[in-house]
Amino acid sequence: MKKLTIAFDIDGVLRNLVAYTVAKMDPPRKPEDITTYGGFVRLFKDKDQWRAFLEQIGAWRKSPVHNAMRNLFYELRDTHGFDCIIVTSNSHYDGQSGTLNWLRNNLTVQGVDVHFVNEKTRVQFDAIIEDMPTNAFKAAKDGRLAFLVKRPWSGVLEANKGHEWMKRVVQLPADDEALLVVLRELAYWQKYAMKEEK
C-alpha cells in the first residue's frame, strides 16, 4: 500500500519566524498581536522593508523551531513511514538560501524533497500542514487533506463552513496535541484513497 505524501510548510509551522521577528522590532511586539495572516507583513511599510528587516536580523537562519511540529515531522516520517516533504512559498533568493541553511541546522532532511513554490498545489502531495488559511483552502478545494495549525492568524474556518471542500480542512489543536489528530485523519484519508483507487 502506497504511503501518503505529507507536505510541511516552514514559516508558521516548522519555523517560528513571527515570534523571532516581532521580538526584534522597536518596540517589540508579541505573536498574539498578529491576528490575520497578512498582519505580519503589514507591520512594515511594504514587503521590501519587511524582507530587509528579516535579512538584517538574520530571521531566515536564526528563527527558532516549533519543537512539537518538528517532532510531528519525525513521527510521521520515521515512525509511521509517511513520505514527508517541505513545501514553502519563499520566492526570494536570500530567504531560500537562509531557509536551506535553517533546515540543515534544525531538521534532519537528508533525502527530503524541498520545494520553493508560490502555488503549493503544483506540488504532488496528499496532505499539507499549513498555517496560511488560503493555502489550506486551495489544497482542500483541489481534493487534498489540509491541516491548519493553531496560530493567532489561522482561525478563519467558521466563515467558510458549509462548503463541501471544508470537510478536508482540519483545524489542529495546540502543537503538542496535534499528533493524534493528524494520525487519525491520515488513517481515515488512507482508507478513502484506497477506495478511490479501486
Backbone as JSON Lines, residues from 0, in Angstrom:
{"i":0,"aa":"M","n":[0.85,-1.19,0.0],"ca":[0.0,0.0,0.0],"c":[0.9,1.25,0.0]}
{"i":1,"aa":"K","n":[0.61,2.15,-0.91],"ca":[1.38,3.39,-1.02],"c":[1.11,4.29,0.18]}
{"i":2,"aa":"K","n":[2.2,4.75,0.81],"ca":[2.04,5.69,1.92],"c":[1.76,7.08,1.39]}
{"i":3,"aa":"L","n":[0.99,7.83,2.14],"ca":[0.65,9.19,1.74],"c":[1.86,10.11,1.81]}
{"i":4,"aa":"T","n":[1.86,11.13,0.96],"ca":[2.89,12.16,0.99],"c":[2.34,13.35,1.76]}
{"i":5,"aa":"I","n":[3.06,13.76,2.8],"ca":[2.64,14.86,3.67],"c":[3.57,16.04,3.44]}
{"i":6,"aa":"A","n":[3.01,17.17,3.07],"ca":[3.79,18.39,2.86],"c":[3.76,19.23,4.13]}
{"i":7,"aa":"F","n":[4.92,19.7,4.54],"ca":[5.04,20.61,5.68],"c":[5.44,21.98,5.17]}
{"i":8,"aa":"D","n":[4.68,23.0,5.55],"ca":[5.09,24.37,5.34],"c":[6.21,24.66,6.35]}
{"i":9,"aa":"I","n":[6.98,25.71,6.09],"ca":[8.06,26.05,7.03],"c":[7.63,27.17,7.98]}
{"i":10,"aa":"D","n":[7.47,28.39,7.45],"ca":[7.2,29.53,8.33],"c":[5.8,29.46,8.92]}
{"i":11,"aa":"G","n":[5.75,29.48,10.25],"ca":[4.48,29.36,10.95],"c":[4.16,27.94,11.32]}
{"i":12,"aa":"V","n":[4.85,26.98,10.71],"ca":[4.63,25.56,11.02],"c":[5.89,24.99,11.68]}
{"i":13,"aa":"L","n":[6.97,24.86,10.91],"ca":[8.21,24.33,11.47],"c":[9.1,25.41,12.08]}
{"i":14,"aa":"R","n":[9.09,26.6,11.47],"ca":[9.97,27.69,11.93],"c":[9.12,28.81,12.52]}
{"i":15,"aa":"N","n":[9.54,29.31,13.68],"ca":[8.79,30.37,14.35],"c":[9.35,31.74,13.96]}
{"i":16,"aa":"L","n":[9.19,32.06,12.68],"ca":[9.7,33.31,12.13],"c":[9.0,34.53,12.74]}
{"i":17,"aa":"V","n":[7.71,34.42,12.98],"ca":[6.95,35.55,13.5],"c":[7.44,35.95,14.89]}
{"i":18,"aa":"A","n":[7.53,34.98,15.8],"ca":[7.93,35.31,17.17],"c":[9.33,35.92,17.21]}
{"i":19,"aa":"Y","n":[10.25,35.36,16.42],"ca":[11.61,35.88,16.39],"c":[11.63,37.31,15.87]}
{"i":20,"aa":"T","n":[10.88,37.56,14.79],"ca":[10.9,38.87,14.14],"c":[10.26,39.95,15.0]}
{"i":21,"aa":"V","n":[9.05,39.68,15.51],"ca":[8.35,40.73,16.26],"c":[9.06,41.06,17.57]}
{"i":22,"aa":"A","n":[9.8,40.1,18.13],"ca":[10.56,40.38,19.35],"c":[11.74,41.31,19.08]}
{"i":23,"aa":"K","n":[12.21,41.36,17.83],"ca":[13.36,42.21,17.46],"c":[12.92,43.6,17.0]}
{"i":24,"aa":"M","n":[11.62,43.83,16.89],"ca":[11.14,45.14,16.42],"c":[11.27,46.18,17.53]}
{"i":25,"aa":"D","n":[11.2,47.42,17.13],"ca":[11.28,48.52,18.1],"c":[10.01,49.37,17.96]}
{"i":26,"aa":"P","n":[9.07,49.3,18.89],"ca":[9.09,48.49,20.1],"c":[8.78,47.02,19.8]}
{"i":27,"aa":"P","n":[9.22,46.11,20.67],"ca":[8.94,44.68,20.47],"c":[7.43,44.42,20.51]}
{"i":28,"aa":"R","n":[7.03,43.42,19.79],"ca":[5.62,43.0,19.77],"c":[5.55,41.53,20.13]}
{"i":29,"aa":"K","n":[4.3,41.02,20.19],"ca":[4.07,39.61,20.51],"c":[3.38,38.94,19.33]}
{"i":30,"aa":"P","n":[3.61,37.65,19.13],"ca":[2.92,36.94,18.04],"c":[1.4,37.03,18.14]}
{"i":31,"aa":"E","n":[0.89,37.13,19.37],"ca":[-0.56,37.21,19.57],"c":[-1.15,38.48,18.96]}
{"i":32,"aa":"D","n":[-0.29,39.48,18.71],"ca":[-0.75,40.72,18.09],"c":[-1.08,40.54,16.61]}
{"i":33,"aa":"I","n":[-0.6,39.46,16.01],"ca":[-0.81,39.2,14.58],"c":[-2.06,38.33,14.46]}
{"i":34,"aa":"T","n":[-3.18,38.93,14.15],"ca":[-4.44,38.17,14.14],"c":[-4.95,37.84,12.74]}
{"i":35,"aa":"T","n":[-4.24,38.29,11.71],"ca":[-4.56,37.88,10.34],"c":[-3.25,37.5,9.68]}
{"i":36,"aa":"Y","n":[-3.32,36.64,8.66],"ca":[-2.09,36.16,8.05],"c":[-1.26,37.31,7.49]}
{"i":37,"aa":"G","n":[-1.87,38.25,6.81],"ca":[-1.14,39.37,6.23],"c":[-0.72,40.4,7.25]}
{"i":38,"aa":"G","n":[-1.19,40.29,8.49],"ca":[-0.88,41.25,9.53],"c":[0.6,41.35,9.85]}
{"i":39,"aa":"F","n":[1.33,40.27,9.64],"ca":[2.77,40.26,9.91],"c":[3.49,41.22,8.95]}
{"i":40,"aa":"V","n":[3.21,41.1,7.67],"ca":[3.86,41.96,6.67],"c":[3.38,43.41,6.83]}
{"i":41,"aa":"R","n":[2.12,43.59,7.24],"ca":[1.58,44.94,7.38],"c":[2.19,45.73,8.54]}
{"i":42,"aa":"L","n":[3.0,45.08,9.35],"ca":[3.74,45.8,10.39],"c":[4.83,46.68,9.78]}
{"i":43,"aa":"F","n":[5.12,46.45,8.51],"ca":[6.18,47.17,7.81],"c":[5.57,48.04,6.71]}
{"i":44,"aa":"K","n":[6.37,48.99,6.21],"ca":[5.9,49.91,5.17],"c":[5.49,49.15,3.92]}
{"i":45,"aa":"D","n":[6.29,48.17,3.53],"ca":[5.99,47.35,2.36],"c":[6.79,46.06,2.46]}
{"i":46,"aa":"K","n":[6.64,45.18,1.46],"ca":[7.32,43.88,1.5],"c":[8.83,44.03,1.43]}
{"i":47,"aa":"D","n":[9.32,45.04,0.72],"ca":[10.77,45.24,0.64],"c":[11.35,45.57,2.02]}
{"i":48,"aa":"Q","n":[10.66,46.44,2.76],"ca":[11.13,46.78,4.11],"c":[11.08,45.55,5.02]}
{"i":49,"aa":"W","n":[10.02,44.76,4.87],"ca":[9.88,43.51,5.64],"c":[11.04,42.57,5.35]}
{"i":50,"aa":"R","n":[11.34,42.34,4.06],"ca":[12.45,41.46,3.69],"c":[13.79,42.0,4.21]}
{"i":51,"aa":"A","n":[13.98,43.31,4.09],"ca":[15.24,43.92,4.55],"c":[15.41,43.71,6.05]}
{"i":52,"aa":"F","n":[14.32,43.85,6.81],"ca":[14.4,43.66,8.26],"c":[14.71,42.2,8.59]}
{"i":53,"aa":"L","n":[14.06,41.26,7.88],"ca":[14.34,39.84,8.1],"c":[15.81,39.53,7.84]}
{"i":54,"aa":"E","n":[16.36,40.12,6.79],"ca":[17.78,39.94,6.48],"c":[18.66,40.54,7.57]}
{"i":55,"aa":"Q","n":[18.32,41.75,7.99],"ca":[19.11,42.47,8.99],"c":[19.22,41.68,10.3]}
{"i":56,"aa":"I","n":[18.13,41.05,10.72],"ca":[18.14,40.33,12.0],"c":[18.47,38.84,11.83]}
{"i":57,"aa":"G","n":[18.69,38.41,10.59],"ca":[19.04,37.0,10.34],"c":[17.9,36.05,10.59]}
{"i":58,"aa":"A","n":[16.67,36.5,10.37],"ca":[15.49,35.7,10.72],"c":[15.41,34.38,9.97]}
{"i":59,"aa":"W","n":[15.82,34.37,8.69],"ca":[15.73,33.12,7.92],"c":[16.57,32.02,8.55]}
{"i":60,"aa":"R","n":[17.71,32.39,9.12],"ca":[18.63,31.41,9.68],"c":[18.46,31.19,11.18]}
{"i":61,"aa":"K","n":[18.06,32.26,11.9],"ca":[18.1,32.21,13.37],"c":[16.76,31.96,14.06]}
{"i":62,"aa":"S","n":[15.66,32.04,13.35],"ca":[14.36,31.84,14.0],"c":[14.29,30.45,14.62]}
{"i":63,"aa":"P","n":[13.69,30.34,15.8],"ca":[13.63,29.04,16.47],"c":[12.66,28.08,15.78]}
{"i":64,"aa":"V","n":[12.86,26.82,16.07],"ca":[12.0,25.78,15.53],"c":[10.77,25.62,16.44]}
{"i":65,"aa":"H","n":[9.63,25.29,15.86],"ca":[8.46,24.86,16.64],"c":[8.71,23.38,16.96]}
{"i":66,"aa":"N","n":[9.19,23.11,18.17],"ca":[9.63,21.75,18.52],"c":[8.56,20.69,18.32]}
{"i":67,"aa":"A","n":[7.33,20.97,18.71],"ca":[6.28,19.97,18.57],"c":[6.0,19.64,17.1]}
{"i":68,"aa":"M","n":[6.12,20.65,16.22],"ca":[5.91,20.39,14.8],"c":[7.08,19.61,14.2]}
{"i":69,"aa":"R","n":[8.3,19.91,14.67],"ca":[9.45,19.12,14.23],"c":[9.28,17.67,14.67]}
{"i":70,"aa":"N","n":[8.83,17.48,15.92],"ca":[8.58,16.12,16.41],"c":[7.5,15.42,15.59]}
{"i":71,"aa":"L","n":[6.48,16.17,15.19],"ca":[5.42,15.61,14.35],"c":[6.0,15.16,13.01]}
{"i":72,"aa":"F","n":[6.87,15.98,12.42],"ca":[7.53,15.63,11.16],"c":[8.27,14.29,11.32]}
{"i":73,"aa":"Y","n":[9.08,14.17,12.37],"ca":[9.85,12.95,12.6],"c":[8.93,11.75,12.87]}
{"i":74,"aa":"E","n":[7.9,11.98,13.65],"ca":[6.97,10.9,13.99],"c":[6.29,10.36,12.73]}
{"i":75,"aa":"L","n":[5.81,11.26,11.89],"ca":[5.14,10.82,10.67],"c":[6.11,10.13,9.72]}
{"i":76,"aa":"R","n":[7.3,10.7,9.58],"ca":[8.27,10.15,8.63],"c":[8.95,8.89,9.17]}
{"i":77,"aa":"D","n":[9.52,8.97,10.37],"ca":[10.38,7.9,10.86],"c":[9.63,6.77,11.55]}
{"i":78,"aa":"T","n":[8.55,7.09,12.25],"ca":[7.81,6.06,12.97],"c":[6.7,5.46,12.11]}
{"i":79,"aa":"H","n":[6.0,6.29,11.36],"ca":[4.84,5.81,10.61],"c":[5.1,5.65,9.11]}
{"i":80,"aa":"G","n":[6.27,6.03,8.64],"ca":[6.66,5.77,7.26],"c":[6.02,6.63,6.19]}
{"i":81,"aa":"F","n":[5.46,7.77,6.56],"ca":[4.9,8.66,5.55],"c":[6.05,9.35,4.79]}
{"i":82,"aa":"D","n":[5.79,9.71,3.56],"ca":[6.75,10.46,2.76],"c":[6.54,11.93,3.08]}
{"i":83,"aa":"C","n":[7.41,12.5,3.9],"ca":[7.27,13.9,4.32],"c":[8.18,14.78,3.45]}
{"i":84,"aa":"I","n":[7.59,15.85,2.93],"ca":[8.32,16.79,2.09],"c":[8.14,18.2,2.64]}
{"i":85,"aa":"I","n":[8.96,19.12,2.16],"ca":[8.86,20.53,2.55],"c":[8.32,21.31,1.35]}
{"i":86,"aa":"V","n":[7.27,22.1,1.6],"ca":[6.69,22.94,0.53],"c":[6.49,24.33,1.13]}
{"i":87,"aa":"T","n":[7.27,25.29,0.64],"ca":[7.2,26.65,1.17],"c":[7.13,27.64,0.03]}
{"i":88,"aa":"S","n":[6.51,28.77,0.27],"ca":[6.31,29.75,-0.81],"c":[7.35,30.86,-0.81]}
{"i":89,"aa":"N","n":[8.45,30.67,-0.15],"ca":[9.5,31.68,-0.12],"c":[10.16,31.78,-1.5]}
{"i":90,"aa":"S","n":[9.94,32.89,-2.21],"ca":[10.45,33.02,-3.57],"c":[11.65,33.97,-3.67]}
{"i":91,"aa":"H","n":[12.11,34.48,-2.56],"ca":[13.23,35.43,-2.54],"c":[14.53,34.66,-2.33]}
{"i":92,"aa":"Y","n":[15.57,34.94,-3.13],"ca":[16.81,34.15,-3.07],"c":[17.4,34.11,-1.66]}
{"i":93,"aa":"D","n":[17.52,35.26,-0.99],"ca":[18.11,35.28,0.35],"c":[17.29,34.44,1.32]}
{"i":94,"aa":"G","n":[15.97,34.51,1.17],"ca":[15.1,33.71,2.02],"c":[15.28,32.22,1.76]}
{"i":95,"aa":"Q","n":[15.41,31.84,0.49],"ca":[15.6,30.43,0.15],"c":[16.94,29.92,0.69]}
{"i":96,"aa":"S","n":[17.98,30.71,0.49],"ca":[19.31,30.33,0.96],"c":[19.32,30.19,2.48]}
{"i":97,"aa":"G","n":[18.76,31.19,3.17],"ca":[18.68,31.13,4.63],"c":[17.83,29.98,5.11]}
{"i":98,"aa":"T","n":[16.76,29.68,4.38],"ca":[15.87,28.57,4.75],"c":[16.58,27.23,4.62]}
{"i":99,"aa":"L","n":[17.33,27.04,3.54],"ca":[18.08,25.79,3.38],"c":[19.1,25.64,4.51]}
{"i":100,"aa":"N","n":[19.74,26.75,4.88],"ca":[20.68,26.74,6.0],"c":[19.95,26.37,7.29]}
{"i":101,"aa":"W","n":[18.78,26.98,7.5],"ca":[17.98,26.71,8.7],"c":[17.57,25.23,8.75]}
{"i":102,"aa":"L","n":[17.14,24.69,7.61],"ca":[16.74,23.28,7.57],"c":[17.91,22.36,7.94]}
{"i":103,"aa":"R","n":[19.08,22.64,7.41],"ca":[20.26,21.82,7.74],"c":[20.55,21.84,9.24]}
{"i":104,"aa":"N","n":[20.31,22.99,9.88],"ca":[20.63,23.13,11.3],"c":[19.52,22.68,12.25]}
{"i":105,"aa":"N","n":[18.29,22.6,11.75],"ca":[17.16,22.35,12.66],"c":[16.31,21.13,12.35]}
{"i":106,"aa":"L","n":[16.54,20.5,11.22],"ca":[15.7,19.37,10.83],"c":[16.56,18.41,10.03]}
{"i":107,"aa":"T","n":[16.48,17.13,10.34],"ca":[17.21,16.14,9.57],"c":[16.44,15.91,8.28]}
{"i":108,"aa":"V","n":[16.9,16.54,7.2],"ca":[16.13,16.49,5.94],"c":[16.91,15.86,4.8]}
{"i":109,"aa":"Q","n":[17.98,15.14,5.11],"ca":[18.71,14.48,4.04],"c":[17.77,13.53,3.31]}
{"i":110,"aa":"G","n":[17.69,13.67,1.99],"ca":[16.79,12.84,1.2],"c":[15.36,13.34,1.16]}
{"i":111,"aa":"V","n":[15.06,14.48,1.79],"ca":[13.71,15.03,1.8],"c":[13.6,16.08,0.69]}
{"i":112,"aa":"D","n":[12.54,15.98,-0.11],"ca":[12.31,16.97,-1.16],"c":[11.93,18.31,-0.55]}
{"i":113,"aa":"V","n":[12.56,19.38,-1.03],"ca":[12.25,20.74,-0.59],"c":[11.8,21.51,-1.83]}
{"i":114,"aa":"H","n":[10.59,22.08,-1.76],"ca":[10.01,22.81,-2.89],"c":[9.78,24.26,-2.49]}
{"i":115,"aa":"F","n":[10.31,25.2,-3.28],"ca":[10.03,26.62,-3.13],"c":[9.07,27.0,-4.26]}
{"i":116,"aa":"V","n":[7.8,27.14,-3.93],"ca":[6.79,27.45,-4.95],"c":[5.76,28.42,-4.37]}
{"i":117,"aa":"N","n":[5.25,29.3,-5.22],"ca":[4.19,30.2,-4.76],"c":[2.84,29.51,-4.79]}
{"i":118,"aa":"E","n":[2.64,28.63,-5.76],"ca":[1.37,27.87,-5.86],"c":[1.63,26.45,-5.39]}
{"i":119,"aa":"K","n":[1.34,26.2,-4.11],"ca":[1.71,24.93,-3.5],"c":[1.01,23.72,-4.09]}
{"i":120,"aa":"T","n":[-0.18,23.91,-4.64],"ca":[-0.9,22.77,-5.21],"c":[-0.25,22.25,-6.5]}
{"i":121,"aa":"R","n":[0.77,22.93,-7.0],"ca":[1.52,22.4,-8.16],"c":[2.42,21.24,-7.77]}
{"i":122,"aa":"V","n":[2.65,21.09,-6.47],"ca":[3.49,20.01,-5.96],"c":[2.59,18.82,-5.64]}
{"i":123,"aa":"Q","n":[3.1,17.6,-5.9],"ca":[2.34,16.38,-5.59],"c":[2.42,16.09,-4.09]}
{"i":124,"aa":"F","n":[1.29,16.1,-3.42],"ca":[1.18,15.67,-2.03],"c":[-0.26,15.3,-1.77]}
{"i":125,"aa":"D","n":[-0.48,14.5,-0.73],"ca":[-1.83,14.08,-0.36],"c":[-2.41,14.94,0.74]}
{"i":126,"aa":"A","n":[-1.54,15.45,1.62],"ca":[-1.99,16.29,2.74],"c":[-0.93,17.35,2.99]}
{"i":127,"aa":"I","n":[-1.37,18.49,3.52],"ca":[-0.44,19.58,3.84],"c":[-0.69,20.07,5.26]}
{"i":128,"aa":"I","n":[0.39,20.42,5.93],"ca":[0.31,21.02,7.26],"c":[0.75,22.47,7.09]}
{"i":129,"aa":"E","n":[-0.16,23.39,7.35],"ca":[-0.06,24.77,6.88],"c":[-0.55,25.72,7.96]}
{"i":130,"aa":"D","n":[-0.06,26.97,7.93],"ca":[-0.59,28.0,8.82],"c":[-1.35,29.08,8.06]}
{"i":131,"aa":"M","n":[-1.23,29.09,6.74],"ca":[-1.91,30.1,5.94],"c":[-3.26,29.54,5.47]}
{"i":132,"aa":"P","n":[-4.36,30.08,5.97],"ca":[-5.66,29.53,5.62],"c":[-5.91,29.42,4.12]}
{"i":133,"aa":"T","n":[-5.51,30.42,3.33],"ca":[-5.81,30.33,1.9],"c":[-5.07,29.17,1.24]}
{"i":134,"aa":"N","n":[-3.86,28.84,1.69],"ca":[-3.16,27.68,1.14],"c":[-3.85,26.37,1.54]}
{"i":135,"aa":"A","n":[-4.32,26.31,2.77],"ca":[-5.06,25.12,3.22],"c":[-6.35,24.98,2.41]}
{"i":136,"aa":"F","n":[-7.04,26.08,2.18],"ca":[-8.3,26.03,1.44],"c":[-8.07,25.62,-0.01]}
{"i":137,"aa":"K","n":[-7.01,26.14,-0.64],"ca":[-6.69,25.75,-2.02],"c":[-6.43,24.26,-2.12]}
{"i":138,"aa":"A","n":[-5.68,23.72,-1.17],"ca":[-5.39,22.29,-1.17],"c":[-6.68,21.48,-1.02]}
{"i":139,"aa":"A","n":[-7.55,21.91,-0.1],"ca":[-8.81,21.21,0.11],"c":[-9.71,21.28,-1.12]}
{"i":140,"aa":"K","n":[-9.77,22.44,-1.74],"ca":[-10.56,22.58,-2.97],"c":[-10.02,21.69,-4.08]}
{"i":141,"aa":"D","n":[-8.71,21.42,-4.03],"ca":[-8.06,20.58,-5.03],"c":[-8.18,19.08,-4.68]}
{"i":142,"aa":"G","n":[-8.94,18.77,-3.62],"ca":[-9.19,17.38,-3.26],"c":[-8.19,16.77,-2.3]}
{"i":143,"aa":"R","n":[-7.39,17.6,-1.66],"ca":[-6.38,17.1,-0.73],"c":[-6.79,17.4,0.72]}
{"i":144,"aa":"L","n":[-6.15,16.72,1.63],"ca":[-6.38,16.95,3.05],"c":[-5.49,18.1,3.51]}
{"i":145,"aa":"A","n":[-6.04,19.02,4.32],"ca":[-5.28,20.18,4.78],"c":[-5.42,20.31,6.29]}
{"i":146,"aa":"F","n":[-4.29,20.36,6.97],"ca":[-4.25,20.59,8.41],"c":[-3.83,22.03,8.64]}
{"i":147,"aa":"L","n":[-4.61,22.75,9.41],"ca":[-4.31,24.14,9.72],"c":[-3.83,24.21,11.17]}
{"i":148,"aa":"V","n":[-2.55,24.58,11.36],"ca":[-2.0,24.65,12.72],"c":[-2.66,25.78,13.49]}
{"i":149,"aa":"K","n":[-2.64,25.67,14.79],"ca":[-3.27,26.68,15.64],"c":[-2.3,27.83,15.86]}
{"i":150,"aa":"R","n":[-2.59,28.94,15.21],"ca":[-1.81,30.17,15.34],"c":[-2.79,31.33,15.48]}
{"i":151,"aa":"P","n":[-2.36,32.46,16.04],"ca":[-3.29,33.59,16.2],"c":[-3.9,34.06,14.88]}
{"i":152,"aa":"W","n":[-3.24,33.8,13.76],"ca":[-3.7,34.28,12.45],"c":[-4.36,33.19,11.61]}
{"i":153,"aa":"S","n":[-4.56,31.99,12.15],"ca":[-5.06,30.9,11.31],"c":[-6.5,30.48,11.57]}
{"i":154,"aa":"G","n":[-7.23,31.2,12.41],"ca":[-8.57,30.75,12.77],"c":[-9.7,31.39,11.99]}
{"i":155,"aa":"V","n":[-9.85,31.05,10.73],"ca":[-10.93,31.62,9.92],"c":[-11.85,30.55,9.35]}
{"i":156,"aa":"L","n":[-11.95,29.42,10.03],"ca":[-12.74,28.31,9.5],"c":[-14.23,28.58,9.55]}
{"i":157,"aa":"E","n":[-14.71,29.26,10.56],"ca":[-16.15,29.5,10.71],"c":[-16.75,30.18,9.49]}
{"i":158,"aa":"A","n":[-16.05,31.14,8.93],"ca":[-16.58,31.89,7.78],"c":[-16.75,31.02,6.55]}
{"i":159,"aa":"N","n":[-16.1,29.87,6.51],"ca":[-16.16,29.02,5.32],"c":[-16.98,27.74,5.52]}
{"i":160,"aa":"K","n":[-17.63,27.61,6.66],"ca":[-18.47,26.44,6.9],"c":[-19.55,26.34,5.84]}
{"i":161,"aa":"G","n":[-19.91,25.12,5.53],"ca":[-20.96,24.91,4.54],"c":[-20.43,24.54,3.17]}
{"i":162,"aa":"H","n":[-19.17,24.84,2.91],"ca":[-18.57,24.42,1.65],"c":[-18.21,22.94,1.73]}
{"i":163,"aa":"E","n":[-18.46,22.19,0.69],"ca":[-18.15,20.76,0.67],"c":[-16.66,20.5,0.92]}
{"i":164,"aa":"W","n":[-15.81,21.32,0.33],"ca":[-14.37,21.11,0.47],"c":[-13.87,21.33,1.9]}
{"i":165,"aa":"M","n":[-14.66,22.02,2.73],"ca":[-14.25,22.26,4.11],"c":[-14.13,20.98,4.92]}
{"i":166,"aa":"K","n":[-14.75,19.89,4.44],"ca":[-14.6,18.6,5.13],"c":[-13.16,18.11,5.08]}
{"i":167,"aa":"R","n":[-12.38,18.66,4.18],"ca":[-10.99,18.25,4.03],"c":[-10.02,19.19,4.76]}
{"i":168,"aa":"V","n":[-10.56,20.17,5.5],"ca":[-9.72,21.09,6.29],"c":[-9.89,20.74,7.77]}
{"i":169,"aa":"V","n":[-8.78,20.47,8.42],"ca":[-8.8,20.08,9.83],"c":[-8.05,21.14,10.63]}
{"i":170,"aa":"Q","n":[-8.76,21.8,11.54],"ca":[-8.1,22.75,12.45],"c":[-7.45,21.94,13.56]}
{"i":171,"aa":"L","n":[-6.14,22.07,13.69],"ca":[-5.42,21.31,14.7],"c":[-5.52,21.99,16.06]}
{"i":172,"aa":"P","n":[-5.41,21.2,17.13],"ca":[-5.31,21.78,18.47],"c":[-3.89,22.32,18.67]}
{"i":173,"aa":"A","n":[-3.53,22.63,19.89],"ca":[-2.17,23.09,20.19],"c":[-1.16,22.09,19.63]}
{"i":174,"aa":"D","n":[0.02,22.6,19.24],"ca":[1.01,21.76,18.56],"c":[1.31,20.45,19.28]}
{"i":175,"aa":"D","n":[1.47,20.51,20.61],"ca":[1.83,19.29,21.34],"c":[0.67,18.3,21.46]}
{"i":176,"aa":"E","n":[-0.52,18.67,20.99],"ca":[-1.67,17.77,20.99],"c":[-2.07,17.36,19.57]}
{"i":177,"aa":"A","n":[-1.31,17.78,18.57],"ca":[-1.71,17.6,17.17],"c":[-1.48,16.19,16.65]}
{"i":178,"aa":"L","n":[-0.51,15.46,17.17],"ca":[-0.14,14.17,16.6],"c":[-1.31,13.21,16.46]}
{"i":179,"aa":"L","n":[-2.06,13.01,17.53],"ca":[-3.17,12.03,17.48],"c":[-4.23,12.44,16.47]}
{"i":180,"aa":"V","n":[-4.51,13.74,16.38],"ca":[-5.49,14.22,15.41],"c":[-5.0,13.96,13.99]}
{"i":181,"aa":"V","n":[-3.74,14.27,13.74],"ca":[-3.17,14.07,12.41],"c":[-3.18,12.58,12.04]}
{"i":182,"aa":"L","n":[-2.75,11.72,12.95],"ca":[-2.73,10.28,12.67],"c":[-4.12,9.74,12.4]}
{"i":183,"aa":"R","n":[-5.1,10.18,13.19],"ca":[-6.48,9.72,12.99],"c":[-6.99,10.13,11.61]}
{"i":184,"aa":"E","n":[-6.78,11.39,11.25],"ca":[-7.27,11.88,9.96],"c":[-6.53,11.23,8.79]}
{"i":185,"aa":"L","n":[-5.22,11.02,8.95],"ca":[-4.46,10.37,7.87],"c":[-4.89,8.92,7.69]}
{"i":186,"aa":"A","n":[-5.2,8.21,8.78],"ca":[-5.68,6.83,8.67],"c":[-7.0,6.79,7.9]}
{"i":187,"aa":"Y","n":[-7.88,7.71,8.23],"ca":[-9.16,7.79,7.52],"c":[-8.92,8.13,6.04]}
{"i":188,"aa":"W","n":[-8.05,9.09,5.79],"ca":[-7.75,9.54,4.43],"c":[-7.11,8.41,3.61]}
{"i":189,"aa":"Q","n":[-6.25,7.61,4.25],"ca":[-5.6,6.48,3.58],"c":[-6.66,5.48,3.12]}
{"i":190,"aa":"K","n":[-7.62,5.2,3.98],"ca":[-8.7,4.27,3.6],"c":[-9.53,4.85,2.46]}
{"i":191,"aa":"Y","n":[-9.81,6.13,2.52],"ca":[-10.57,6.81,1.47],"c":[-9.82,6.74,0.14]}
{"i":192,"aa":"A","n":[-8.52,6.99,0.18],"ca":[-7.7,6.96,-1.04],"c":[-7.67,5.56,-1.64]}
{"i":193,"aa":"M","n":[-7.63,4.53,-0.79],"ca":[-7.62,3.15,-1.29],"c":[-8.94,2.82,-1.98]}
{"i":194,"aa":"K","n":[-10.05,3.3,-1.43],"ca":[-11.36,3.08,-2.07],"c":[-11.41,3.74,-3.44]}
{"i":195,"aa":"E","n":[-10.85,4.94,-3.53],"ca":[-10.86,5.69,-4.79],"c":[-10.05,4.97,-5.87]}
{"i":196,"aa":"E","n":[-8.97,4.25,-5.46],"ca":[-8.13,3.56,-6.43],"c":[-8.83,2.35,-7.02]}
{"i":197,"aa":"K","n":[-9.77,1.75,-6.29],"ca":[-10.45,0.53,-6.76],"c":[-11.43,0.82,-7.87]}
